[in-house]
Amino acid sequence: MRFPAPRQQVPPAEKPTAAKQFERKWNSRLSPSVPNLLPGVCGLYQARGSTGKMCLFTNNQQSCASVESGCVAKLSEISISPSDRVFILTGAGVSAESGIPTFRGADGLWRNYRIEEVASPHAWARDPQLVWEFYSMRRQVASSARPNPAHFALAKLEQRLADRLFLCTQNVDNLHEQAGSKNVIHMHGELFKSRCDSCPRPPFDDAHLYEPPAELPRCACGGGIRPHICWFGEVPFELERIIRALDACTIFMAIGTSGVVEPAASFVAHVRARAKTIYVGPEEPANASAFTQCYLEKAGEILPQLF
């Protein structure tokens, strides 16, 4: 399949200077437990072990009594004043509640490949067919998924706060948009978009499945058409906007994130000295100690009660 060249080509949104600025800015803020990681690119660090308990953390004091459904139901709404600016970071756990696999943990494999082995520039250079088979599978799964109550709660919050809400997601699906969110920053790209790997044509909508015997897509310039995804080792999208929003926020909430994927894992460390920090998700994240409050329950069950 060959796509026509666009009439007008525009330079890519991400500039090398922005990545360098982000790298310098983040070098002084990364936790010492994140060694040998270039902060400006997507990567992993080793997570500490989870307690495996359902706990509520408040003001960094951990109470390991089980969080029963009755207790969760009594949680009060988060107080958001007219002057507050809210930064929301959502991760794979939110999409998992809609049936999209996270590819994290013991069973996080695809055809015995770890996601890092099929989601990197090296993988693309080595075997673009394999990469497209993986993302075709992901498109199939995501196309049948529907938003859950967490997505709808965030869309409702956007209606209430307007531009005082900054919604940033590590997820590449479009479930936030399906739920009604209008302004979503996809820092790791968008599953239903593609772009050329050689020329600066902008990303375009693309829901096709490129599985054998389908021909791999090519651009009119001769380059390969790749998924519009930030792979491991690449610079996430919209970092300058994200940093500005982090600097301005007074409430930071991470939802369904593992706390192991950089640079997003260090966002909470960047804001914790001056912003209220809240985590929501069924499992304790690797960076749980950086949050003042953690609600270890499914986002779809907790968020409608918090907002």
C-alpha positions in Angstrom: 0.0 0.0 0.0 1.4 3.4 -1.0 0.2 6.7 0.5 0.3 9.9 -1.5 2.7 12.6 -0.4 1.1 15.6 1.4 0.7 18.9 -0.5 2.5 20.7 2.3 5.1 19.3 4.5 5.6 20.7 8.0 8.6 20.2 10.3 8.1 17.6 13.1 6.8 19.0 16.4 9.6 17.7 18.4 12.9 19.5 18.0 16.3 18.2 19.2 16.8 21.3 21.3 13.6 20.6 23.3 14.9 17.1 24.1 18.3 18.5 25.2 16.5 21.1 27.4 14.4 18.3 28.9 17.5 16.2 29.6 19.3 19.0 31.4 16.2 19.9 33.4 15.6 16.3 34.5 19.2 15.3 35.3 18.9 17.1 38.7 15.5 15.6 39.5 15.7 11.9 38.8 15.8 9.6 41.9 19.1 8.0 42.7 17.4 4.7 42.2 17.2 5.4 38.4 20.9 4.9 37.3 22.3 5.1 33.8 19.1 6.3 32.2 18.9 9.2 29.8 16.0 11.2 31.2 14.9 12.6 27.9 14.0 9.3 26.4 11.6 6.5 27.1 13.0 3.8 29.2 12.7 1.5 32.2 14.2 1.2 35.6 13.9 -1.7 38.0 10.9 -1.5 40.2 11.1 -2.3 43.9 9.0 -5.1 45.2 5.4 -4.5 46.0 3.9 -5.4 49.4 1.0 -7.0 47.7 -1.3 -5.4 50.2 -4.3 -3.1 49.6 -3.1 0.0 51.4 -4.0 3.6 51.8 -1.1 5.9 52.1 -1.6 9.4 53.5 1.1 12.0 54.0 3.7 9.3 53.2 2.6 7.3 56.3 1.7 3.8 55.2 -1.3 2.0 56.8 -1.3 -1.7 55.7 -4.7 -2.5 56.8 -6.7 -3.9 53.9 -8.8 -1.3 52.0 -12.3 -2.8 52.1 -15.0 -1.7 49.7 -16.9 0.0 52.6 -13.9 2.1 53.4 -13.3 3.1 49.8 -17.0 4.1 49.4 -16.6 6.6 52.2 -13.7 8.5 50.5 -14.5 12.2 50.1 -14.1 14.2 47.0 -10.8 15.8 46.2 -11.0 19.5 47.0 -10.2 21.6 43.9 -10.3 25.3 44.4 -10.9 27.9 41.6 -7.2 28.6 41.6 -5.9 25.0 41.4 -4.4 23.6 38.3 -4.6 19.8 37.9 -2.2 17.6 36.1 -3.5 14.1 35.4 -1.2 11.3 34.2 -2.8 8.1 33.1 -1.1 4.8 32.5 -1.7 1.3 31.2 -3.8 0.3 34.2 -6.6 2.6 33.1 -6.8 0.9 29.7 -6.4 -2.5 31.3 -9.8 -1.9 33.0 -11.2 -1.7 29.5 -9.6 -5.0 28.5 -6.4 -3.8 26.8 -3.4 -5.8 28.1 -0.6 -4.0 29.8 2.4 -6.2 28.6 3.8 -5.7 32.1 4.5 -8.4 34.6 5.2 -12.1 34.4 2.8 -12.7 31.5 3.6 -9.5 29.6 4.8 -11.2 26.5 3.8 -11.4 22.9 4.9 -14.5 21.0 7.6 -14.8 23.7 8.9 -11.3 22.9 9.1 -8.7 25.6 7.5 -5.4 24.5 11.0 -3.7 24.5 12.0 -6.2 21.8 9.2 -5.2 19.3 8.8 -1.5 20.3 12.2 0.1 19.5 14.0 1.6 16.6 16.3 -1.4 16.5 13.4 -3.7 16.2 12.0 -1.6 13.3 15.3 -1.7 11.5 15.7 -5.4 12.0 12.2 -6.6 11.2 9.5 -4.1 10.3 7.1 -6.9 9.4 7.3 -8.2 13.0 6.7 -4.7 14.4 3.7 -4.2 12.2 2.3 -7.6 13.2 2.6 -6.6 16.8 0.9 -3.2 16.3 -1.8 -4.7 14.0 -2.7 -7.0 16.9 -2.8 -4.0 19.3 -5.0 -2.1 16.9 -7.4 -5.1 16.7 -7.6 -5.3 20.5 -8.0 -1.5 21.0 -10.6 -1.2 18.3 -13.0 -3.4 20.3 -12.3 -1.7 23.7 -14.7 0.8 25.2 -14.1 3.5 27.8 -14.7 2.6 31.5 -15.9 4.8 34.3 -12.4 6.2 34.9 -12.3 7.6 31.4 -15.8 9.2 31.8 -14.9 10.7 35.2 -11.9 12.4 33.6 -13.9 13.7 30.7 -16.4 15.1 33.2 -13.6 16.7 35.1 -12.4 18.4 31.9 -15.8 19.9 31.4 -15.7 21.3 34.9 -12.1 22.6 34.9 -11.6 23.4 31.2 -8.0 24.6 30.7 -7.1 24.2 34.3 -6.9 20.4 33.7 -4.0 19.0 31.8 -4.6 15.4 30.8 -1.4 13.5 29.8 -1.5 9.9 29.0 1.1 7.2 28.5 -1.6 5.1 26.7 -1.7 5.0 22.9 -5.3 4.0 22.5 -8.1 6.6 22.0 -10.4 5.6 25.0 -10.0 9.1 26.6 -11.3 10.7 23.3 -14.1 8.1 23.1 -15.2 9.1 26.6 -15.4 12.7 25.5 -12.1 14.2 26.6 -11.1 17.0 24.1 -7.6 17.9 25.0 -5.4 14.8 25.6 -1.6 14.8 25.3 -0.4 11.4 24.1 3.2 11.5 25.2 3.9 8.0 23.8 2.0 8.5 20.6 -1.2 7.3 19.1 -2.0 3.7 18.0 -4.4 4.7 15.2 -1.9 7.0 13.5 1.1 6.3 11.4 4.0 8.4 10.0 6.9 8.1 7.6 10.2 7.0 9.0 12.2 9.1 6.5 10.5 12.4 5.6 8.9 15.1 7.8 5.3 14.6 6.7 2.9 14.9 9.7 1.3 11.8 11.3 -2.0 10.7 9.7 -5.0 8.7 10.8 -4.5 5.0 10.0 -6.5 2.1 11.3 -5.3 -0.5 8.8 -3.9 -3.9 9.8 -0.6 -4.8 8.2 -0.5 -8.6 8.6 0.8 -11.1 6.1 0.2 -11.3 3.3 -0.6 -7.6 3.3 2.2 -5.4 1.8 4.0 -3.2 4.2 3.0 0.5 3.7 5.4 2.9 2.0 5.4 6.7 1.8 5.6 8.4 -1.6 9.1 9.5 -0.7 10.2 5.9 -0.5 10.4 5.7 3.2 8.6 3.1 5.4 5.3 3.9 7.1 5.7 3.2 10.8 3.3 3.4 13.8 3.1 6.8 15.3 4.5 5.5 18.6 7.3 6.6 20.9 9.4 3.6 21.1 11.9 2.7 23.8 15.0 4.9 23.3 13.0 7.7 21.6 12.0 11.1 22.9 8.3 11.3 24.1 6.1 13.8 22.4 5.1 17.3 23.7 7.7 17.4 26.5 7.9 21.2 26.6 4.2 21.5 27.1 4.3 18.7 29.7 7.1 20.4 31.7 5.2 23.8 31.6 2.0 22.1 32.9 4.0 20.3 35.6 5.5 23.6 36.7 2.1 25.2 36.9 0.1 22.4 38.6 -1.0 22.5 42.2 -2.6 19.0 42.2 -0.8 16.0 40.5 -2.6 12.7 40.1 -1.2 9.6 38.5 -3.7 6.9 37.6 -2.9 3.3 36.7 0.8 3.9 36.2 3.5 1.4 37.1 6.0 4.1 38.1 8.8 2.3 36.1 8.7 4.0 32.7 10.8 7.2 32.4 10.5 10.1 32.1 6.9 9.9 33.3 7.9 8.0 36.5 9.7 11.1 37.7 6.9 13.6 37.1 5.7 13.2 40.7 9.2 13.8 42.1 9.3 17.0 40.1 6.1 18.5 41.7 5.9 16.9 45.1 7.6 19.8 47.0 4.7 22.2 46.1 1.8 20.2 44.8 -0.6 17.7 46.3 0.3 14.3 44.9 -2.2 11.5 44.5 -2.0 8.0 43.1 -5.0 5.8 42.1 -4.6 2.2 40.9 -5.0 -1.4 41.9 -1.3 -2.0 42.6 1.3 -0.1 44.4 3.5 1.8 41.9 7.3 1.6 42.1 7.4 5.3 43.0 4.7 5.1 45.7 6.8 6.9 48.3 6.6 10.1 46.3 2.8 10.4 46.7 1.0 11.9 49.7 -2.1 9.8 49.0 -2.4 6.4 47.3 -5.8 4.7 46.7 -5.0 1.1 45.7 -8.2 0.2 44.0 -9.4 0.2 40.4 -9.6 3.6 38.8 -13.1 3.0 37.5 -14.3 2.4 41.0 -12.5 5.3 42.8 -12.4 8.2 40.3 -16.2 8.8 40.1 -16.1 9.2 43.9 -13.0 11.5 44.0 -14.3 14.1 41.5 
